[in-house]
Amino acid sequence: MKELFGHERAVALNVWALLLVLALLIATPIRSHVVVALLMLYSIAYLVANRHTLRVTRFDWAVIGLLSLFLLSRLPIFWLDEQQSRYLAPGAHMAALIPIYLMLRHLVYPVYLPDFRRYMEVGVIVGCLGALLVVIYQTQWLGIYQADGFLFSINLSYLSCAMAFLAASLVRGSNHKVWLLVAALAGAITCVLTLARGGILALPILLVLLLFLNADRLGWKAITASLVGLVALALVSYSTLPAVERRVDYTVAEFTNLSEGNIEAAVSSGGRLQLWTAASHAFMARPLIGLGYDEREALNAELVEQGVITEWVLGVSRGHAHSQYFEMAATGGLLGLLALFGYLVVPGIYHWRLYRREPENPWPRVALVFTAGFMLFNLTEAAIHHEMMTTFYAYMQVVLVVMAKTYCPPMNLAGITHRRVKSDAGDDWADGC
């Protein structure tokens, strides 16, 4: 039993779990949150087995609080609306990462970071290349108009975009630069072939952010080449892929209809505007905790009668706002928006501050791009309401926070060996060096 929950065994299990989460996420029908669920069970047993050497710092309590906010913000509406479990499911998946976080904080030392990086890189490369093969088979062999892999196309769009920029963010300081660049390109192409505009529109924004964060190493020539490459990819996609051409033309037509006030004709974009309007009314009806799903559907019917929105909205189940921000406001109210600020904005602020304070630390840079991606994805979809995406987002945040917190400059690693926790005081459980 002691050997099963020993330091070396736990590290090995965690790096393999990281690889599998990334490799399975978009390339296979196997849901990666199954891996996280099994890891959570192991982490609970690990914490019990190593309880005498655990030491929870104030920083750890802050992370625990942020991971709990989503679940806590849903308790009031859960209580009011017949205790329906769908209110709690996404937040529960996020809170389930707490024992994994505590386990990682206990066992990860600076000397283990190269192992975590290597397995992370392999997972991203396998995941991106595997997903590209799947969507090429769907679109070019089967003739499917909008690639969806093993997910909904919009979820594949966001996740492939996130994976692409994980790969691109890891290029700096890696021994596998070419493979990571190929993986980033594969992820970007996968995102484009989904034809889901939420992920596609995030691509250039995240690229600009990534180039800005690496401007000290790249220089203006590499930055210019990257931007030209993105434009070239867009033009080639439009000129060679009929599905992309039709999607662009459809988008232009939608914006034309919106500019002319013909909202009903702009089904996708106009529909979202109506859903956001309905969500705003739900927030104003009960600002503290928002409305339940049945209440929102009833309110939407009233808004249709008043001519505020069209009947199209009534066909959307539960009045889903198709935006994490509006969804949290509508069903969650101020408590929901506070929770969203905690699990989406606060991590971004932390990563930015750590990046400014420790520019040699690669992990705040990676985490900042990853977090910014989900900030963008959640504008046009409730991306963190889907249990799998909630789990993936929270798991990667936990891993990246621990790695950033543990990082030690190479010059300070001399003499540091693979250590085991030696005392009940937990003296070896220290940040960084």
C-alpha positions in Angstrom: 0.0 0.0 0.0 2.8 2.4 0.9 4.5 1.7 -2.4 1.3 2.4 -4.4 1.0 5.9 -2.9 4.7 6.6 -2.8 6.2 9.7 -4.4 7.7 8.1 -7.5 4.6 6.0 -8.3 2.3 9.0 -7.8 4.4 11.2 -10.2 4.5 8.5 -12.8 0.7 8.0 -12.6 0.1 11.8 -12.9 2.3 12.3 -15.9 0.6 9.5 -17.7 -2.8 10.8 -16.8 -1.8 14.2 -18.2 -0.7 12.6 -21.5 -4.0 10.6 -21.7 -6.2 13.6 -21.0 -4.6 15.5 -23.8 -4.3 12.6 -26.3 -7.9 11.4 -25.8 -9.6 14.8 -25.6 -10.4 15.5 -29.3 -8.8 12.5 -31.1 -10.9 9.7 -29.8 -14.5 8.9 -28.7 -13.2 8.1 -25.2 -14.1 11.0 -22.8 -11.0 12.3 -21.2 -12.8 13.2 -18.0 -13.0 9.5 -17.3 -9.2 9.7 -16.8 -9.6 12.7 -14.5 -12.3 10.9 -12.5 -10.0 7.9 -11.9 -7.2 10.3 -11.0 -9.5 12.0 -8.5 -10.2 8.7 -6.7 -6.5 8.0 -6.6 -5.8 11.5 -5.3 -8.2 11.0 -2.4 -6.5 7.8 -1.4 -3.1 9.5 -1.8 -4.0 12.4 0.5 -5.3 10.0 3.1 -2.1 7.9 2.9 0.1 11.0 3.1 -2.1 13.0 5.5 0.7 13.4 8.1 2.8 15.4 5.8 0.2 17.6 4.2 0.3 21.3 4.7 -2.3 23.5 3.1 -1.1 27.1 2.6 -3.2 30.2 2.2 -2.6 30.1 -1.5 -4.0 26.6 -1.6 -7.1 27.6 0.3 -7.6 30.4 -2.3 -7.4 27.8 -5.1 -9.8 25.5 -3.3 -12.2 28.4 -2.9 -12.0 29.3 -6.6 -12.6 25.7 -7.6 -15.6 25.6 -5.3 -17.3 28.8 -6.5 -19.2 27.4 -9.5 -20.8 24.8 -7.3 -21.6 27.1 -4.4 -23.1 29.7 -6.7 -25.6 27.1 -8.0 -26.8 26.0 -4.6 -29.6 28.6 -4.1 -31.2 28.0 -7.5 -30.8 24.2 -7.0 -32.7 24.5 -3.7 -35.5 26.7 -5.2 -36.0 24.7 -8.4 -36.9 21.2 -7.1 -33.3 20.1 -6.5 -32.5 19.4 -10.2 -29.0 17.9 -10.5 -28.3 19.7 -13.8 -27.7 22.9 -11.8 -24.9 21.4 -9.9 -23.2 19.0 -12.4 -20.7 21.4 -14.0 -19.7 23.0 -10.7 -19.3 19.5 -9.1 -16.9 18.5 -11.9 -14.8 21.6 -11.2 -14.8 21.0 -7.4 -13.7 17.4 -8.0 -10.3 18.8 -9.0 -9.6 19.9 -5.4 -8.0 16.6 -4.3 -6.0 16.4 -7.5 -4.7 19.9 -6.9 -3.7 19.1 -3.3 -2.0 15.9 -4.5 0.0 17.7 -7.1 1.0 20.4 -4.7 2.3 17.7 -2.4 4.3 15.6 -4.8 5.5 18.0 -7.6 9.1 19.3 -7.1 11.1 21.4 -9.6 13.0 18.3 -10.7 9.8 16.7 -11.9 8.8 19.5 -14.2 10.7 18.2 -17.2 8.8 15.0 -17.0 5.4 16.8 -16.8 6.4 18.9 -19.7 7.6 16.0 -21.9 4.3 14.1 -21.3 2.3 17.2 -21.8 4.0 17.8 -25.2 3.4 14.2 -26.3 -0.2 14.3 -25.3 -0.8 17.6 -27.2 1.0 16.4 -30.3 -0.9 13.0 -30.4 -4.2 14.8 -29.7 -3.9 17.4 -32.4 -2.6 15.1 -35.1 -5.2 12.5 -34.3 -8.0 15.0 -34.4 -6.8 16.3 -37.8 -6.9 12.8 -39.2 -10.4 12.3 -38.0 -11.8 15.6 -39.4 -10.0 15.2 -42.7 -11.6 11.7 -43.0 -15.0 13.3 -42.2 -14.8 16.2 -44.5 -12.7 14.9 -47.4 -13.7 11.2 -47.5 -17.2 11.1 -46.1 -18.1 14.6 -47.5 -19.5 15.9 -44.2 -20.0 19.6 -44.4 -19.1 20.5 -40.8 -16.6 18.4 -39.0 -17.5 17.4 -35.5 -15.0 14.6 -34.8 -16.5 12.7 -31.8 -18.1 15.9 -30.3 -20.5 18.6 -31.3 -18.7 20.8 -33.9 -18.7 23.9 -31.7 -17.1 21.9 -28.8 -14.5 20.5 -31.1 -13.9 24.0 -32.4 -13.1 25.4 -29.0 -11.1 22.4 -27.8 -9.0 22.1 -31.0 -8.3 25.8 -30.7 -7.2 25.4 -27.1 -5.0 22.4 -28.0 -3.5 24.3 -30.9 -2.4 27.1 -28.6 -1.2 24.7 -25.9 1.1 23.3 -28.6 2.2 26.7 -29.8 2.8 28.0 -26.3 5.0 25.0 -25.5 7.3 25.6 -28.4 9.5 28.0 -26.5 12.1 26.0 -24.5 11.1 22.7 -26.0 13.2 20.0 -27.5 10.4 19.1 -29.9 9.7 22.5 -31.5 9.0 21.1 -35.0 6.5 18.6 -33.8 4.8 21.2 -31.6 4.5 23.6 -34.5 3.0 20.8 -36.7 0.6 20.0 -33.9 -0.4 23.7 -33.5 -1.1 23.9 -37.3 -3.1 20.6 -37.1 -5.2 22.0 -34.3 -5.8 25.2 -36.1 -6.9 23.4 -39.3 -9.2 21.1 -37.2 -10.7 24.2 -35.7 -11.3 25.7 -39.2 -12.8 22.5 -40.6 -15.5 22.6 -37.8 -16.7 25.8 -39.4 -17.8 27.0 -35.9 -17.0 30.7 -35.8 -16.5 30.9 -32.0 -13.2 29.0 -32.2 -12.2 30.3 -35.6 -12.5 34.0 -34.6 -10.4 33.2 -31.5 -7.5 32.0 -33.6 -6.1 35.4 -34.7 -6.7 37.0 -31.3 -4.8 34.2 -29.4 -2.0 34.3 -32.0 -1.5 38.0 -31.4 -1.4 37.4 -27.7 1.0 34.5 -28.0 3.3 36.6 -30.3 3.2 39.5 -27.8 4.1 37.3 -24.9 7.1 35.9 -26.9 8.2 39.1 -28.6 11.4 39.2 -26.6 12.6 36.0 -28.3 10.9 36.1 -31.7 11.8 39.5 -33.1 9.7 41.3 -35.7 10.6 39.0 -38.6 9.1 35.9 -36.9 6.1 37.8 -35.7 5.4 39.1 -39.2 5.9 35.7 -40.7 3.4 34.2 -38.2 0.8 36.8 -39.0 1.3 36.3 -42.8 1.0 32.6 -42.3 -2.3 33.0 -40.5 -3.6 35.2 -43.3 -2.4 32.7 -45.9 -4.1 29.9 -44.1 -7.4 31.8 -44.1 -7.1 32.6 -47.8 -6.1 29.1 -48.8 -9.0 27.7 -46.8 -11.5 30.1 -48.4 -10.2 29.4 -51.9 -9.8 25.6 -51.7 -12.5 24.5 -49.3 -16.1 25.1 -50.5 -17.5 24.6 -47.0 -15.3 27.4 -45.7 -16.3 29.6 -48.6 -20.0 29.0 -47.9 -19.5 29.6 -44.2 -17.8 32.9 -44.8 -20.5 34.0 -47.2 -23.1 33.0 -44.7 -21.4 35.1 -42.0 -21.3 38.1 -44.3 -25.0 37.7 -45.1 -25.8 37.5 -41.4 -23.9 40.7 -40.5 -25.6 42.4 -43.5 -29.0 41.4 -42.1 -28.1 42.6 -38.6 -26.9 45.9 -39.9 -30.3 46.3 -41.7 -32.2 45.4 -38.6 -33.5 42.1 -40.1 -32.6 40.0 -37.0 -34.9 37.0 -37.8 -33.0 36.5 -41.1 -29.7 36.3 -39.2 -30.5 33.0 -37.6 -27.2 32.3 -35.8 -25.9 35.7 -34.8 -29.4 37.3 -34.5 -30.5 34.3 -32.5 -27.7 34.8 -30.0 -28.5 38.5 -29.7 -32.1 37.5 -28.8 -30.9 34.9 -26.3 -28.6 37.4 -24.6 -31.5 39.9 -24.4 -33.7 37.2 -22.8 -30.9 36.3 -20.4 -30.6 40.0 -19.4 -34.3 40.1 -18.6 -33.9 36.9 -16.5 -31.0 38.6 -14.5 -33.1 41.7 -13.9 -36.0 39.6 -12.7 -34.0 38.2 -9.8 -30.5 39.8 -9.7 -29.1 37.9 -6.8 -29.5 34.3 -7.9 -31.2 34.5 -11.3 -34.0 32.3 -12.5 -34.4 28.6 -12.9 -34.7 27.0 -16.3 -38.5 26.6 -16.2 -38.8 30.2 -15.1 -36.6 31.4 -17.9 -38.7 29.6 -20.5 -41.9 31.1 -19.0 -40.2 34.6 -19.1 -39.2 34.1 -22.7 -42.8 33.3 -23.7 -43.8 36.6 -22.1 -41.1 38.5 -23.9 -42.3 37.0 -27.2 -45.8 38.3 -26.5 -44.4 41.7 -25.7 -42.5 41.7 -29.0 -39.1 42.0 -27.3 -37.8 38.8 -28.9 -39.2 36.4 -31.6 -40.7 33.0 -31.3 -37.4 31.4 -32.5 -36.1 31.7 -28.9 -38.9 29.4 -27.6 -37.3 26.5 -29.4 -34.1 26.8 -27.3 -34.3 24.4 -24.4 -34.1 26.0 -21.0 -33.6 29.4 -22.6 -29.9 28.6 -23.0 -28.0 31.8 -23.5 -25.2 30.5 -25.7 -22.7 32.6 -23.7 -21.1 31.6 -20.4 -21.3 35.2 -19.2 -25.0 35.7 -20.0 -25.9 32.2 -18.8 -24.3 32.7 -15.4 -26.1 36.0 -15.1 -29.5 34.5 -16.1 -29.2 31.4 -13.9 -26.9 32.5 -11.1 -27.3 36.2 -10.9 -24.7 38.2 -9.0 -23.5 35.0 -7.3 -23.0 33.4 -10.6 -21.1 36.3 -12.0 -18.9 36.4 -8.9 -18.2 32.7 -9.4 -17.4 33.3 -13.1 -15.0 36.1 -12.2 -13.3 33.7 -9.7 -12.8 30.7 -12.0 -12.2 32.5 -15.3 -10.9 36.0 -14.7 -8.9 35.6 -11.5 -6.7 32.8 -13.0 -5.9 35.1 -15.9 -4.9 37.9 -13.6 -2.7 35.6 -11.5 -1.0 34.2 -14.6 -0.4 37.7 -16.0 1.1 38.9 -12.7 3.3 35.9 -12.4 4.4 36.2 -16.0 5.4 39.9 -15.3 7.2 38.9 -12.1 9.0 35.8 -13.4 9.5 36.2 -17.2 11.8 33.2 -17.2 9.1 31.0 -15.9 7.4 29.4 -19.0 4.2 28.1 -17.3 2.4 31.5 -16.6 2.8 32.2 -20.3 1.3 28.9 -21.3 -1.5 29.3 -18.7 -2.3 32.8 -19.7 -2.9 31.9 -23.4 -4.9 28.9 -22.3 -7.1 31.0 -20.0 -7.5 33.8 -22.5 -8.8 31.2 -25.0 -11.6 30.1 -22.7 -12.4 33.8 -22.0 -13.0 34.2 -25.7 -14.8 30.9 -26.2 -17.3 31.7 -23.5 -18.4 34.9 -25.2 -20.5 32.9 -27.8 -21.1 29.7 -26.0 -21.4 28.4 -22.4 -18.3 26.4 -22.9 -17.7 25.6 -19.2 -21.3 24.3 -18.7 -20.5 21.1 -20.6 -19.1 18.6 -18.0 -16.3 17.4 -20.2 -15.1 20.9 -21.0 -15.5 22.0 -17.4 -13.3 19.1 -16.3 -10.7 19.8 -19.0 -10.5 23.5 -18.2 -10.2 23.0 -14.4 -7.7 20.1 -14.8 -5.4 22.1 -17.0 -5.7 25.1 -14.7 -4.7 23.0 -11.7 -1.8 21.4 -13.6 -0.5 24.7 -15.0 -0.9 26.6 -11.6 1.1 23.9 -9.8 3.8 23.8 -12.5 4.1 27.6 -12.4 4.2 27.7 -8.7 6.8 24.9 -8.5 9.1 26.3 -11.2 12.7 26.9 -10.3 15.3 28.5 -12.6 17.8 25.9 -13.9 20.7 27.7 -12.3 19.1 27.1 -8.9 18.5 23.4 -9.5 22.0 22.3 -8.6 22.0 19.8 -5.8 18.3 19.3 -5.9 17.5 15.6 -6.2 14.3 13.6 -6.2 13.2 14.1 -2.7 10.6 12.4 -0.5 8.6 14.0 2.2 10.6 13.4 5.4 8.9 14.9 8.3 5.4 15.4 9.7 6.0 19.2 9.5 6.0 18.9 5.7 9.2 20.8 5.3 9.9 19.5 1.9 6.5 20.7 0.5 7.9 24.1 -0.6 7.2 26.4 -3.5 9.7 26.6 -6.3 13.2 26.3 -5.0 
